[in-house]
């Protein structure tokens, strides 16, 4: 009987000590992102604007999600907003050489 009373009291004490769970909010973001309190989510940091001399030696800074790239000033950037196409095999007789174009898709 004493054992049952002890177990009952212990159970009540444990139940009382468990408060209702609070909503967990995350305000820490991974590198390259910062917390936006208005939108309540992480947003990309434009390192090209905030890092002094991010790229040196005739390179230009290009921001992208979570980081940035340093590319030659002569590099061309092509942004493809379309759905990815199936890869096609190169036509016979082509060397398969690539041009100096950087392709970025979002």
N, C-alpha and C positions, 0 to 999 in steps of 0.2 A: 504494500500500500504506500509506504514511504517512497519507494522507488518510482511508482507511477506518478505520485504527486511531484516529485523532483523532475521527472521527464516532462510533465505538463508545464511546469513553471519555466523550464529551460526552453521549451518550444515557444511559449508565449513571449519570452524575452527576445528570442531570435527573430520572431515575426515582427515585434514592435520595433526592433532596431533596423529593419529593412525599410527605409524610406522609399517613397515612389521614385522611380528612376527619373533623373532629370534629362532633358534633351541635350545631347552632346553636340556641340558646334565645333567645327574645325576651322581654325583661323591660321594654321600654319600651312605653308605651301612648299613644294619642292623648289630646288634651285631654278632660277629663271622665271619664277612666278611670284606674285604678291597677292595678299588677301584684299579683295574689293568688298568693303562693308556694305556698300549700296546693293550690289548684285548678289552678295552672300556666296561668292565663289572666288577661286583663284583666277587671276588674269596674268597674261604674259607681260613681262617687263621688257621695254625696248632698250636693250643694253647699248645700242648704237647712240642713243640720246644721252644716257647717263654715265657711260664709262668713257672717261677722257682718253683719247687716242686708242680706242679699241682696236683699230687696225692701222698698221704702219707700213712704210715702204711702198707707197703707191697703191695700196689696197683700199677697197671700199667696204664699208660695213653694211651687212644685210641682216636685218632682224628676222628671226623665225621663232616658232613656239618653243620656249624654254631655253633659248640661246641665241647665238648670232654666228654668222659666217663672215670671214674676210676673203673677199674675192678680188681678182685683178680688176682695175677700173674699166678695162675693155671687155669684161665678161658680159654676156647678154643673159638676162633672166626672163624666162618664159613661164608665166603662171597659167596652169591648166586647171580650170574649174569644172571641166567635164568629167563624167564617169570614166574610169580607166578603160581603154580599149584592149582587146585581146592582142597579145604579142604576135606579130607576123614575122615570118622568116625572111631574111634579106633575099632579094632577088638574086638569081644566079649571076655570077660575074662581078658582084660588088665585093669590095675588099673588106667591108665591115668596119671601116675606120669611122671614128666618131669625130664630130666637130666640137669646137670649144663653146658649147652652149650649156648653161645650167638650167635644168628644168625643175620647177617647183610646183607641187600641186597641193591644194588645200582641201 
